[in-house]
């Protein structure tokens, strides 16, 4: 008990000494220059954003497909993110990960399994094999492996968009089409289920702040 009390007292003394040294530094700056010694530092600010697309998987004879048009900036509310954070330099946007979930199971085929792909403007983003549609775990977001082709495509669209903004140009809205297609079993019952994909984006921008200069 005594050792614990002594350790606490030692920590408290160290904190007081650090506070006194910091106060002395500020007093020195004020005494020499009449104002605090500050320098401008650039810091990277990381912000996350999500893009969600809903698909209705419909089809017969063992095939199904659907597509959804998405405005990446509107769906992820990127303009609001830019306004809220006040970035001083160009923002870099990258796709980080993707998830999918079933929002309406296939009631007509409890053992329905599907294989296929999700593309963005024809570029493969996600490939999947033998997914059991009515799996209870798919009611929640499940991580999906990304294909580099689709990742590179989305990253390039975001790069062009943010470059235009910070060059003072009128940016073209990054509108893309997500498409889903594939095959399913059983083949004697029409495919009928709904699912969503969620693409997680990471935005990194620089802000400049004034911090006390270490002499």
N, CA and C atoms as a LAMMPS dump frame, in Angstrom:
ITEM: TIMESTEP
0
ITEM: NUMBER OF ATOMS
645
ITEM: BOX BOUNDS ff ff ff
-5.0000000000000000e+02 5.0000000000000000e+02
-5.0000000000000000e+02 5.0000000000000000e+02
-5.0000000000000000e+02 5.0000000000000000e+02
ITEM: ATOMS id mol type element x y z
1 1 1 N 0.83 -1.202 0
2 1 2 C 0 0 0
3 1 3 C 0.864 1.25 0
4 2 1 N 1.934 1.212 0.823
5 2 2 C 2.828 2.365 0.905
6 2 3 C 3.55 2.578 -0.416
7 3 1 N 3.965 1.45 -1.09
8 3 2 C 4.667 1.56 -2.361
9 3 3 C 3.754 2.17 -3.421
10 4 1 N 2.495 1.769 -3.405
11 4 2 C 1.533 2.323 -4.365
12 4 3 C 1.356 3.81 -4.161
13 5 1 N 1.286 4.234 -2.872
14 5 2 C 1.124 5.653 -2.558
15 5 3 C 2.342 6.444 -2.981
16 6 1 N 3.542 5.863 -2.749
17 6 2 C 4.771 6.556 -3.142
18 6 3 C 4.876 6.701 -4.653
19 7 1 N 4.457 5.65 -5.382
20 7 2 C 4.493 5.707 -6.842
21 7 3 C 3.556 6.784 -7.358
22 8 1 N 2.386 6.872 -6.745
23 8 2 C 1.419 7.897 -7.154
24 8 3 C 1.982 9.283 -6.887
25 9 1 N 2.63 9.46 -5.736
26 9 2 C 3.207 10.775 -5.412
27 9 3 C 4.314 11.139 -6.394
28 10 1 N 5.124 10.15 -6.785
29 10 2 C 6.209 10.405 -7.735
30 10 3 C 5.649 10.814 -9.089
31 11 1 N 4.595 10.133 -9.534
32 11 2 C 3.965 10.482 -10.813
33 11 3 C 3.397 11.882 -10.767
34 12 1 N 2.744 12.219 -9.639
35 12 2 C 2.181 13.563 -9.492
36 12 3 C 3.271 14.622 -9.556
37 13 1 N 4.442 14.353 -8.915
38 13 2 C 5.543 15.315 -8.947
39 13 3 C 6.072 15.506 -10.363
40 14 1 N 6.165 14.411 -11.107
41 14 2 C 6.635 14.5 -12.489
42 14 3 C 5.685 15.339 -13.332
43 15 1 N 4.398 15.156 -13.116
44 15 2 C 3.412 15.936 -13.86
45 15 3 C 3.542 17.42 -13.542
46 16 1 N 3.753 17.736 -12.26
47 16 2 C 3.88 19.146 -11.871
48 16 3 C 5.134 19.761 -12.47
49 17 1 N 6.237 18.98 -12.497
50 17 2 C 7.479 19.489 -13.06
51 17 3 C 7.34 19.751 -14.548
52 18 1 N 6.664 18.826 -15.259
53 18 2 C 6.46 19.035 -16.694
54 18 3 C 5.615 20.269 -16.939
55 19 1 N 4.589 20.455 -16.107
56 19 2 C 3.721 21.63 -16.256
57 19 3 C 4.504 22.912 -16.003
58 20 1 N 5.387 22.909 -15.004
59 20 2 C 6.183 24.094 -14.7
60 20 3 C 7.169 24.397 -15.82
61 21 1 N 7.792 23.344 -16.391
62 21 2 C 8.724 23.569 -17.502
63 21 3 C 7.99 24.145 -18.701
64 22 1 N 6.78 23.622 -18.991
65 22 2 C 5.97 24.127 -20.113
66 22 3 C 5.582 25.582 -19.896
67 23 1 N 5.185 25.893 -18.657
68 23 2 C 4.825 27.277 -18.348
69 23 3 C 6.044 28.183 -18.485
70 24 1 N 7.226 27.696 -18.029
71 24 2 C 8.437 28.494 -18.158
72 24 3 C 8.801 28.744 -19.597
73 25 1 N 8.57 27.742 -20.463
74 25 2 C 8.856 27.91 -21.883
75 25 3 C 7.987 29.006 -22.485
76 26 1 N 6.701 29.006 -22.16
77 26 2 C 5.801 30.028 -22.683
78 26 3 C 6.18 31.411 -22.174
79 27 1 N 6.586 31.496 -20.898
80 27 2 C 7.007 32.783 -20.343
81 27 3 C 8.24 33.287 -21.073
82 28 1 N 9.183 32.364 -21.385
83 28 2 C 10.388 32.742 -22.112
84 28 3 C 10.042 33.294 -23.485
85 29 1 N 9.135 32.617 -24.172
86 29 2 C 8.728 33.087 -25.493
87 29 3 C 8.107 34.47 -25.42
88 30 1 N 7.237 34.66 -24.446
89 30 2 C 6.582 35.956 -24.286
90 30 3 C 7.602 37.035 -23.955
91 31 1 N 8.6 36.664 -23.111
92 31 2 C 9.6 37.657 -22.713
93 31 3 C 10.496 38.065 -23.855
94 32 1 N 10.815 37.133 -24.754
95 32 2 C 11.731 37.438 -25.846
96 32 3 C 11.049 38.109 -27.031
97 33 1 N 9.838 37.703 -27.331
98 33 2 C 9.187 38.175 -28.556
99 33 3 C 7.92 38.974 -28.303
100 34 1 N 7.402 38.921 -27.087
101 34 2 C 6.143 39.608 -26.826
102 34 3 C 4.941 38.783 -27.222
103 35 1 N 5.168 37.596 -27.789
104 35 2 C 4.066 36.717 -28.133
105 35 3 C 4.554 35.274 -28.05
106 36 1 N 3.624 34.337 -28.061
107 36 2 C 4.008 32.94 -27.935
108 36 3 C 4.764 32.479 -29.175
109 37 1 N 5.711 31.514 -28.992
110 37 2 C 6.487 30.961 -30.097
111 37 3 C 5.668 29.842 -30.743
112 38 1 N 5.135 30.101 -31.903
113 38 2 C 4.294 29.128 -32.591
114 38 3 C 4.883 28.818 -33.955
115 39 1 N 4.635 27.601 -34.411
116 39 2 C 4.999 27.233 -35.769
117 39 3 C 3.841 26.477 -36.396
118 40 1 N 3.784 26.522 -37.714
119 40 2 C 2.694 25.874 -38.431
120 40 3 C 3.077 24.453 -38.787
121 41 1 N 2.224 23.523 -38.439
122 41 2 C 2.468 22.112 -38.713
123 41 3 C 1.328 21.55 -39.553
124 42 1 N 1.696 20.723 -40.521
125 42 2 C 0.687 20.04 -41.316
126 42 3 C 0.377 18.677 -40.731
127 43 1 N -0.896 18.385 -40.549
128 43 2 C -1.302 17.084 -40.019
129 43 3 C -2.274 16.428 -40.994
130 44 1 N -2.17 15.117 -41.108
131 44 2 C -3.089 14.372 -41.96
132 44 3 C -4.339 14.009 -41.167
133 45 1 N -5.485 14.338 -41.728
134 45 2 C -6.762 14.013 -41.102
135 45 3 C -7.426 12.896 -41.913
136 46 1 N -7.771 11.8 -41.24
137 46 2 C -8.356 10.63 -41.906
138 46 3 C -9.842 10.559 -41.568
139 47 1 N -10.672 10.457 -42.605
140 47 2 C -12.126 10.401 -42.429
141 47 3 C -12.677 9.222 -43.225
142 48 1 N -13.614 8.503 -42.649
143 48 2 C -14.24 7.379 -43.341
144 48 3 C -15.567 7.76 -43.957
145 49 1 N -15.932 7.084 -45.037
146 49 2 C -17.216 7.312 -45.71
147 49 3 C -17.687 5.995 -46.316
148 50 1 N -18.996 5.827 -46.415
149 50 2 C -19.557 4.578 -46.939
150 50 3 C -20.438 4.834 -48.156
151 51 1 N -20.373 3.904 -49.117
152 51 2 C -21.24 3.914 -50.294
153 51 3 C -22.006 2.596 -50.299
154 52 1 N -23.324 2.675 -50.41
155 52 2 C -24.154 1.467 -50.359
156 52 3 C -24.992 1.34 -51.627
157 53 1 N -25.071 0.122 -52.144
158 53 2 C -25.87 -0.149 -53.338
159 53 3 C -26.781 -1.341 -53.06
160 54 1 N -28.057 -1.226 -53.449
161 54 2 C -29.051 -2.283 -53.256
162 54 3 C -29.284 -3.016 -54.573
163 55 1 N -29.34 -4.352 -54.504
164 55 2 C -29.589 -5.172 -55.682
165 55 3 C -30.804 -6.067 -55.453
166 56 1 N -31.582 -6.253 -56.515
167 56 2 C -32.677 -7.215 -56.517
168 56 3 C -32.269 -8.354 -57.438
169 57 1 N -31.931 -9.476 -56.85
170 57 2 C -31.481 -10.629 -57.64
171 57 3 C -32.697 -11.389 -58.146
172 58 1 N -32.982 -11.244 -59.419
173 58 2 C -34.139 -11.884 -60.037
174 58 3 C -33.668 -12.66 -61.266
175 59 1 N -34.285 -13.808 -61.5
176 59 2 C -33.912 -14.557 -62.691
177 59 3 C -34.475 -15.955 -62.697
178 60 1 N -34.31 -16.61 -63.801
179 60 2 C -34.744 -17.99 -63.949
180 60 3 C -33.716 -18.719 -64.793
181 61 1 N -33.889 -20.011 -64.929
182 61 2 C -32.975 -20.843 -65.706
183 61 3 C -31.519 -20.665 -65.237
184 62 1 N -31.358 -20.543 -63.915
185 62 2 C -30.037 -20.577 -63.29
186 62 3 C -29.209 -19.305 -63.486
187 63 1 N -29.798 -18.202 -63.933
188 63 2 C -29.042 -16.948 -64.061
189 63 3 C -29.83 -15.814 -63.402
190 64 1 N -29.121 -14.776 -62.968
191 64 2 C -29.771 -13.609 -62.373
192 64 3 C -28.874 -12.4 -62.584
193 65 1 N -29.457 -11.204 -62.5
194 65 2 C -28.67 -9.971 -62.647
195 65 3 C -29.488 -8.777 -62.193
196 66 1 N -28.778 -7.677 -61.91
197 66 2 C -29.403 -6.402 -61.566
198 66 3 C -28.296 -5.353 -61.565
199 67 1 N -28.676 -4.082 -61.608
200 67 2 C -27.678 -3.019 -61.543
201 67 3 C -28.246 -1.802 -60.817
202 68 1 N -27.349 -1.014 -60.223
203 68 2 C -27.711 0.179 -59.469
204 68 3 C -26.743 1.303 -59.812
205 69 1 N -27.303 2.474 -60.112
206 69 2 C -26.476 3.649 -60.407
207 69 3 C -26.254 4.424 -59.112
208 70 1 N -24.994 4.771 -58.833
209 70 2 C -24.633 5.428 -57.575
210 70 3 C -23.759 6.642 -57.857
211 71 1 N -24.073 7.762 -57.21
212 71 2 C -23.193 8.926 -57.21
213 71 3 C -22.315 8.811 -55.967
214 72 1 N -21.026 8.549 -56.152
215 72 2 C -20.144 8.275 -55.022
216 72 3 C -20.108 9.414 -54.011
217 73 1 N -20.126 10.654 -54.489
218 73 2 C -20.014 11.787 -53.563
219 73 3 C -21.315 12.031 -52.816
220 74 1 N -22.454 11.865 -53.484
221 74 2 C -23.736 12.086 -52.811
222 74 3 C -24.041 10.965 -51.825
223 75 1 N -23.823 9.725 -52.244
224 75 2 C -24.146 8.598 -51.382
225 75 3 C -23.263 8.579 -50.14
226 76 1 N -22.001 8.98 -50.287
227 76 2 C -21.082 9.01 -49.147
228 76 3 C -21.065 10.365 -48.461
229 77 1 N -21.857 11.33 -48.978
230 77 2 C -21.929 12.679 -48.396
231 77 3 C -20.537 13.314 -48.305
232 78 1 N -19.755 13.153 -49.377
233 78 2 C -18.374 13.631 -49.375
234 78 3 C -18.303 15.153 -49.3
235 79 1 N -19.238 15.835 -49.966
236 79 2 C -19.203 17.299 -49.917
237 79 3 C -19.336 17.809 -48.49
238 80 1 N -20.183 17.182 -47.705
239 80 2 C -20.343 17.587 -46.309
240 80 3 C -19.078 17.295 -45.519
241 81 1 N -18.426 16.176 -45.822
242 81 2 C -17.165 15.841 -45.154
243 81 3 C -16.119 16.906 -45.431
244 82 1 N -16.035 17.371 -46.674
245 82 2 C -15.071 18.413 -47.026
246 82 3 C -15.374 19.705 -46.274
247 83 1 N -16.655 20.06 -46.197
248 83 2 C -17.035 21.294 -45.501
249 83 3 C -16.768 21.196 -44.006
250 84 1 N -17.034 20.049 -43.421
251 84 2 C -16.868 19.882 -41.971
252 84 3 C -15.396 19.914 -41.554
253 85 1 N -14.506 19.434 -42.419
254 85 2 C -13.104 19.292 -42.026
255 85 3 C -12.205 20.414 -42.525
256 86 1 N -12.64 21.188 -43.511
257 86 2 C -11.861 22.329 -43.965
258 86 3 C -10.436 21.988 -44.343
259 87 1 N -10.251 20.989 -45.193
260 87 2 C -8.911 20.583 -45.603
261 87 3 C -8.197 21.719 -46.327
262 88 1 N -6.89 21.861 -46.052
263 88 2 C -6.089 22.917 -46.671
264 88 3 C -5.388 22.454 -47.935
265 89 1 N -5.266 21.162 -48.103
266 89 2 C -4.634 20.62 -49.3
267 89 3 C -5.495 19.5 -49.86
268 90 1 N -5.154 19.105 -51.065
269 90 2 C -5.911 18.085 -51.783
270 90 3 C -6.169 16.838 -50.942
271 91 1 N -7.374 16.326 -51.062
272 91 2 C -7.771 15.109 -50.361
273 91 3 C -7.485 13.902 -51.254
274 92 1 N -7.012 12.833 -50.64
275 92 2 C -6.81 11.572 -51.353
276 92 3 C -7.901 10.608 -50.912
277 93 1 N -8.646 10.059 -51.869
278 93 2 C -9.709 9.114 -51.557
279 93 3 C -9.359 7.722 -52.047
280 94 1 N -9.566 6.731 -51.207
281 94 2 C -9.239 5.352 -51.56
282 94 3 C -10.332 4.42 -51.052
283 95 1 N -10.586 3.35 -51.807
284 95 2 C -11.496 2.324 -51.331
285 95 3 C -10.727 1.431 -50.366
286 96 1 N -11.304 1.202 -49.203
287 96 2 C -10.614 0.452 -48.15
288 96 3 C -11.091 -0.986 -48.054
289 97 1 N -12.405 -1.202 -48.11
290 97 2 C -12.942 -2.547 -47.938
291 97 3 C -14.37 -2.59 -48.468
292 98 1 N -14.937 -3.79 -48.521
293 98 2 C -16.309 -3.957 -48.995
294 98 3 C -17.006 -5.048 -48.189
295 99 1 N -18.316 -4.908 -48.087
296 99 2 C -19.13 -5.863 -47.331
297 99 3 C -20.43 -6.104 -48.09
298 100 1 N -21.076 -7.24 -47.833
299 100 2 C -22.406 -7.469 -48.392
300 100 3 C -23.284 -8.128 -47.34
301 101 1 N -24.596 -8.006 -47.551
302 101 2 C -25.569 -8.65 -46.668
303 101 3 C -26.856 -8.894 -47.446
304 102 1 N -27.612 -9.902 -47.027
305 102 2 C -28.899 -10.22 -47.644
306 102 3 C -29.994 -9.512 -46.849
307 103 1 N -30.78 -8.678 -47.518
308 103 2 C -31.835 -7.927 -46.834
309 103 3 C -33.213 -8.56 -47.04
310 104 1 N -33.32 -9.457 -48.035
311 104 2 C -34.548 -10.249 -48.203
312 104 3 C -34.15 -11.629 -48.694
313 105 1 N -34.41 -12.646 -47.885
314 105 2 C -34.019 -14.007 -48.239
315 105 3 C -34.881 -14.547 -49.379
316 106 1 N -34.409 -15.629 -49.988
317 106 2 C -35.146 -16.29 -51.075
318 106 3 C -36.104 -17.306 -50.453
319 107 1 N -37.34 -16.875 -50.218
320 107 2 C -38.315 -17.736 -49.536
321 107 3 C -38.674 -18.963 -50.358
322 108 1 N -38.605 -18.853 -51.665
323 108 2 C -38.985 -19.974 -52.517
324 108 3 C -37.937 -21.051 -52.627
325 109 1 N -36.724 -20.759 -52.17
326 109 2 C -35.632 -21.738 -52.268
327 109 3 C -34.732 -21.602 -51.046
328 110 1 N -35.095 -22.262 -49.925
329 110 2 C -34.331 -22.13 -48.68
330 110 3 C -32.863 -22.507 -48.809
331 111 1 N -32.535 -23.38 -49.791
332 111 2 C -31.152 -23.815 -49.945
333 111 3 C -30.445 -23.123 -51.109
334 112 1 N -30.95 -21.963 -51.511
335 112 2 C -30.387 -21.236 -52.645
336 112 3 C -28.913 -20.887 -52.428
337 113 1 N -28.045 -21.233 -53.375
338 113 2 C -26.643 -20.799 -53.377
339 113 3 C -26.361 -20.078 -54.688
340 114 1 N -25.473 -19.092 -54.624
341 114 2 C -25.165 -18.294 -55.817
342 114 3 C -23.66 -18.142 -55.987
343 115 1 N -23.261 -17.982 -57.23
344 115 2 C -21.881 -17.666 -57.587
345 115 3 C -21.926 -16.582 -58.653
346 116 1 N -20.969 -15.672 -58.616
347 116 2 C -20.988 -14.614 -59.607
348 116 3 C -20.021 -13.496 -59.28
349 117 1 N -20.359 -12.278 -59.71
350 117 2 C -19.476 -11.143 -59.486
351 117 3 C -20.266 -9.847 -59.412
352 118 1 N -19.66 -8.852 -58.766
353 118 2 C -20.18 -7.493 -58.731
354 118 3 C -19.156 -6.623 -59.444
355 119 1 N -19.627 -5.859 -60.417
356 119 2 C -18.727 -5.008 -61.184
357 119 3 C -19.098 -3.539 -60.995
358 120 1 N -18.144 -2.653 -61.291
359 120 2 C -18.399 -1.219 -61.3
360 120 3 C -17.992 -0.717 -62.675
361 121 1 N -18.978 -0.277 -63.434
362 121 2 C -18.771 0.137 -64.831
363 121 3 C -18.018 -0.917 -65.622
364 122 1 N -18.364 -2.176 -65.377
365 122 2 C -17.754 -3.276 -66.116
366 122 3 C -16.46 -3.799 -65.541
367 123 1 N -15.936 -3.167 -64.491
368 123 2 C -14.685 -3.603 -63.862
369 123 3 C -15.007 -4.448 -62.629
370 124 1 N -14.489 -5.656 -62.583
371 124 2 C -14.818 -6.569 -61.491
372 124 3 C -14.331 -6.033 -60.157
373 125 1 N -15.268 -5.941 -59.193
374 125 2 C -14.945 -5.449 -57.851
375 125 3 C -14.957 -6.576 -56.826
376 126 1 N -15.949 -7.483 -56.919
377 126 2 C -16.089 -8.586 -55.966
378 126 3 C -16.466 -9.847 -56.726
379 127 1 N -15.827 -10.95 -56.405
380 127 2 C -16.191 -12.259 -56.94
381 127 3 C -16.583 -13.165 -55.772
382 128 1 N -17.584 -13.993 -55.977
383 128 2 C -18.032 -14.864 -54.892
384 128 3 C -18.43 -16.218 -55.463
385 129 1 N -18.287 -17.259 -54.615
386 129 2 C -18.575 -18.622 -55.024
387 129 3 C -19.426 -19.317 -53.973
388 130 1 N -20.481 -19.973 -54.425
389 130 2 C -21.318 -20.84 -53.585
390 130 3 C -21.735 -20.174 -52.275
391 131 1 N -22.302 -18.987 -52.382
392 131 2 C -22.804 -18.275 -51.198
393 131 3 C -24.229 -18.747 -50.905
394 132 1 N -24.468 -19.195 -49.684
395 132 2 C -25.806 -19.627 -49.278
396 132 3 C -26.613 -18.379 -48.925
397 133 1 N -27.571 -18.059 -49.754
398 133 2 C -28.317 -16.805 -49.645
399 133 3 C -29.04 -16.682 -48.309
400 134 1 N -29.636 -17.781 -47.828
401 134 2 C -30.447 -17.722 -46.616
402 134 3 C -29.65 -17.987 -45.332
403 135 1 N -28.348 -17.917 -45.42
404 135 2 C -27.495 -18.068 -44.245
405 135 3 C -27.825 -16.959 -43.24
406 136 1 N -28.235 -17.304 -42.007
407 136 2 C -28.589 -16.269 -41.019
408 136 3 C -27.479 -15.255 -40.785
409 137 1 N -26.217 -15.681 -40.922
410 137 2 C -25.114 -14.766 -40.684
411 137 3 C -25.035 -13.662 -41.736
412 138 1 N -25.627 -13.899 -42.904
413 138 2 C -25.593 -12.892 -43.961
414 138 3 C -26.621 -11.788 -43.754
415 139 1 N -27.385 -11.864 -42.665
416 139 2 C -28.272 -10.758 -42.327
417 139 3 C -27.456 -9.557 -41.846
418 140 1 N -26.226 -9.81 -41.404
419 140 2 C -25.306 -8.749 -40.997
420 140 3 C -24.247 -8.568 -42.077
421 141 1 N -23.563 -7.416 -42.022
422 141 2 C -22.527 -7.128 -43.013
423 141 3 C -21.401 -8.145 -42.915
424 142 1 N -21.052 -8.711 -44.058
425 142 2 C -19.997 -9.727 -44.135
426 142 3 C -18.908 -9.227 -45.079
427 143 1 N -17.66 -9.32 -44.641
428 143 2 C -16.554 -8.824 -45.458
429 143 3 C -16.45 -9.607 -46.757
430 144 1 N -16.162 -8.876 -47.841
431 144 2 C -16.007 -9.486 -49.156
432 144 3 C -14.627 -9.147 -49.711
433 145 1 N -13.909 -10.12 -50.275
434 145 2 C -12.599 -9.827 -50.857
435 145 3 C -12.74 -8.953 -52.103
436 146 1 N -11.863 -7.979 -52.228
437 146 2 C -11.913 -7.044 -53.344
438 146 3 C -10.997 -7.498 -54.474
439 147 1 N -11.404 -7.177 -55.696
440 147 2 C -10.584 -7.441 -56.877
441 147 3 C -9.881 -6.149 -57.276
442 148 1 N -8.583 -6.238 -57.565
443 148 2 C -7.776 -5.045 -57.805
444 148 3 C -8.298 -4.207 -58.974
445 149 1 N -8.862 -4.843 -59.97
446 149 2 C -9.37 -4.122 -61.14
447 149 3 C -10.41 -3.073 -60.746
448 150 1 N -11.379 -3.487 -59.94
449 150 2 C -12.418 -2.562 -59.499
450 150 3 C -11.903 -1.522 -58.527
451 151 1 N -10.969 -1.932 -57.652
452 151 2 C -10.372 -0.997 -56.692
453 151 3 C -9.648 0.124 -57.425
454 152 1 N -8.822 -0.238 -58.401
455 152 2 C -8.074 0.769 -59.156
456 152 3 C -9.014 1.721 -59.888
457 153 1 N -10.105 1.184 -60.403
458 153 2 C -11.051 2.019 -61.156
459 153 3 C -11.696 3.071 -60.257
460 154 1 N -12.189 2.653 -59.094
461 154 2 C -12.822 3.594 -58.173
462 154 3 C -11.809 4.612 -57.659
463 155 1 N -10.597 4.149 -57.326
464 155 2 C -9.569 5.078 -56.833
465 155 3 C -9.231 6.143 -57.87
466 156 1 N -9.2 5.773 -59.14
467 156 2 C -8.889 6.737 -60.192
468 156 3 C -10.005 7.763 -60.338
469 157 1 N -11.245 7.334 -60.209
470 157 2 C -12.379 8.263 -60.279
471 157 3 C -12.311 9.274 -59.137
472 158 1 N -12.01 8.794 -57.936
473 158 2 C -11.896 9.691 -56.787
474 158 3 C -10.715 10.641 -56.957
475 159 1 N -9.606 10.151 -57.487
476 159 2 C -8.426 10.984 -57.722
477 159 3 C -8.761 12.141 -58.661
478 160 1 N -9.46 11.844 -59.743
479 160 2 C -9.841 12.883 -60.701
480 160 3 C -10.78 13.898 -60.059
481 161 1 N -11.721 13.417 -59.278
482 161 2 C -12.709 14.294 -58.634
483 161 3 C -12.035 15.27 -57.672
484 162 1 N -11.186 14.776 -56.787
485 162 2 C -10.546 15.646 -55.797
486 162 3 C -9.511 16.566 -56.436
487 163 1 N -8.85 16.106 -57.476
488 163 2 C -7.896 16.973 -58.177
489 163 3 C -8.613 18.177 -58.766
490 164 1 N -9.748 17.95 -59.398
491 164 2 C -10.525 19.052 -59.98
492 164 3 C -10.957 20.049 -58.912
493 165 1 N -11.407 19.54 -57.756
494 165 2 C -11.864 20.429 -56.685
495 165 3 C -10.747 21.359 -56.226
496 166 1 N -9.569 20.799 -55.969
497 166 2 C -8.498 21.606 -55.393
498 166 3 C -7.717 22.402 -56.438
499 167 1 N -8.01 22.16 -57.727
500 167 2 C -7.463 23.01 -58.782
501 167 3 C -8.428 24.136 -59.137
502 168 1 N -9.602 24.128 -58.522
503 168 2 C -10.597 25.152 -58.781
504 168 3 C -11.452 24.869 -60.002
505 169 1 N -11.36 23.641 -60.535
506 169 2 C -12.182 23.267 -61.684
507 169 3 C -13.553 22.774 -61.219
508 170 1 N -14.508 22.774 -62.131
509 170 2 C -15.824 22.217 -61.811
510 170 3 C -15.721 20.702 -61.959
511 171 1 N -15.842 19.952 -60.877
512 171 2 C -15.642 18.498 -60.963
513 171 3 C -16.825 17.8 -61.622
514 172 1 N -16.518 16.71 -62.295
515 172 2 C -17.562 15.856 -62.85
516 172 3 C -18.031 14.907 -61.767
517 173 1 N -19.349 14.841 -61.554
518 173 2 C -19.865 13.949 -60.521
519 173 3 C -19.433 12.508 -60.807
520 174 1 N -18.859 11.834 -59.813
521 174 2 C -18.404 10.452 -60.005
522 174 3 C -19.569 9.473 -59.925
523 175 1 N -20.333 9.413 -61.004
524 175 2 C -21.48 8.513 -61.069
525 175 3 C -21.04 7.193 -61.693
526 176 1 N -21.294 6.089 -60.998
527 176 2 C -20.886 4.774 -61.486
528 176 3 C -22.07 3.819 -61.423
529 177 1 N -21.964 2.738 -62.178
530 177 2 C -23.003 1.711 -62.181
531 177 3 C -22.446 0.422 -61.586
532 178 1 N -23.025 0.013 -60.471
533 178 2 C -22.689 -1.278 -59.879
534 178 3 C -23.63 -2.329 -60.472
535 179 1 N -23.067 -3.42 -60.954
536 179 2 C -23.869 -4.491 -61.547
537 179 3 C -23.571 -5.812 -60.857
538 180 1 N -24.606 -6.634 -60.74
539 180 2 C -24.451 -7.947 -60.131
540 180 3 C -24.997 -8.992 -61.097
541 181 1 N -24.294 -10.102 -61.245
542 181 2 C -24.755 -11.157 -62.142
543 181 3 C -24.126 -12.469 -61.715
544 182 1 N -24.787 -13.563 -62.086
545 182 2 C -24.224 -14.859 -61.737
546 182 3 C -25.183 -15.997 -62.004
547 183 1 N -24.851 -17.132 -61.412
548 183 2 C -25.662 -18.338 -61.553
549 183 3 C -26.08 -18.805 -60.168
550 184 1 N -27.164 -19.582 -60.123
551 184 2 C -27.657 -20.035 -58.822
552 184 3 C -28.3 -21.41 -58.925
553 185 1 N -28.401 -22.04 -57.771
554 185 2 C -29.107 -23.312 -57.667
555 185 3 C -30.025 -23.242 -56.45
556 186 1 N -31.179 -23.9 -56.477
557 186 2 C -31.652 -24.844 -57.509
558 186 3 C -32.111 -24.143 -58.79
559 187 1 N -32.169 -24.889 -59.868
560 187 2 C -32.51 -24.318 -61.169
561 187 3 C -33.998 -24.383 -61.475
562 188 1 N -34.742 -25.151 -60.673
563 188 2 C -36.16 -25.316 -60.974
564 188 3 C -37.037 -24.312 -60.234
565 189 1 N -36.421 -23.383 -59.489
566 189 2 C -37.166 -22.341 -58.769
567 189 3 C -36.548 -20.984 -59.122
568 190 1 N -37.389 -20.025 -59.468
569 190 2 C -36.893 -18.706 -59.868
570 190 3 C -36.129 -18.031 -58.739
571 191 1 N -34.997 -17.417 -59.084
572 191 2 C -34.188 -16.678 -58.109
573 191 3 C -34.918 -15.417 -57.68
574 192 1 N -34.988 -15.173 -56.35
575 192 2 C -35.757 -14.027 -55.861
576 192 3 C -35.266 -13.637 -54.459
577 193 1 N -34.241 -12.785 -54.409
578 193 2 C -33.763 -12.282 -53.123
579 193 3 C -33.133 -10.908 -53.345
580 194 1 N -32.978 -10.142 -52.245
581 194 2 C -32.382 -8.804 -52.315
582 194 3 C -31.151 -8.754 -51.422
583 195 1 N -30.102 -8.078 -51.905
584 195 2 C -28.943 -7.869 -51.04
585 195 3 C -28.271 -6.557 -51.349
586 196 1 N -27.401 -6.146 -50.442
587 196 2 C -26.715 -4.869 -50.549
588 196 3 C -25.21 -5.083 -50.488
589 197 1 N -24.479 -4.163 -51.103
590 197 2 C -23.052 -4.113 -50.871
591 197 3 C -22.73 -2.747 -50.263
592 198 1 N -21.73 -2.711 -49.431
593 198 2 C -21.254 -1.452 -48.828
594 198 3 C -19.757 -1.336 -49.093
595 199 1 N -19.389 -0.256 -49.741
596 199 2 C -17.981 0.021 -50.012
597 199 3 C -17.516 1.093 -49.037
598 200 1 N -16.478 0.793 -48.276
599 200 2 C -15.943 1.747 -47.31
600 200 3 C -14.79 2.526 -47.943
601 201 1 N -14.899 3.849 -47.912
602 201 2 C -13.872 4.724 -48.455
603 201 3 C -13.099 5.389 -47.317
604 202 1 N -11.836 5.664 -47.558
605 202 2 C -11.016 6.426 -46.63
606 202 3 C -10.544 7.693 -47.326
607 203 1 N -10.804 8.845 -46.705
608 203 2 C -10.367 10.123 -47.24
609 203 3 C -9.269 10.675 -46.334
610 204 1 N -8.169 11.1 -46.936
611 204 2 C -7.05 11.665 -46.183
612 204 3 C -6.758 13.057 -46.729
613 205 1 N -6.857 14.065 -45.865
614 205 2 C -6.568 15.444 -46.254
615 205 3 C -5.667 16.108 -45.242
616 206 1 N -5.012 17.171 -45.648
617 206 2 C -4.063 17.846 -44.764
618 206 3 C -4.664 19.141 -44.227
619 207 1 N -4.457 19.355 -42.939
620 207 2 C -4.81 20.607 -42.279
621 207 3 C -3.556 21.194 -41.65
622 208 1 N -3.48 22.531 -41.619
623 208 2 C -2.345 23.198 -40.988
624 208 3 C -2.812 23.874 -39.707
625 209 1 N -2.101 23.58 -38.632
626 209 2 C -2.448 24.135 -37.334
627 209 3 C -1.199 24.764 -36.71
628 210 1 N -1.405 25.724 -35.826
629 210 2 C -0.282 26.364 -35.122
630 210 3 C -0.065 25.658 -33.793
631 211 1 N 1.195 25.268 -33.554
632 211 2 C 1.548 24.577 -32.313
633 211 3 C 2.759 25.279 -31.705
634 212 1 N 2.949 25.188 -30.404
635 212 2 C 4.134 25.802 -29.781
636 212 3 C 5.408 25.252 -30.368
637 213 1 N 6.349 26.123 -30.717
638 213 2 C 7.602 25.715 -31.305
639 213 3 C 8.575 25.282 -30.214
640 214 1 N 9.204 24.128 -30.439
641 214 2 C 10.178 23.614 -29.475
642 214 3 C 11.554 24.175 -29.82
643 215 1 N 12.138 24.952 -28.905
644 215 2 C 13.43 25.6 -29.149
645 215 3 C 14.584 24.712 -28.675
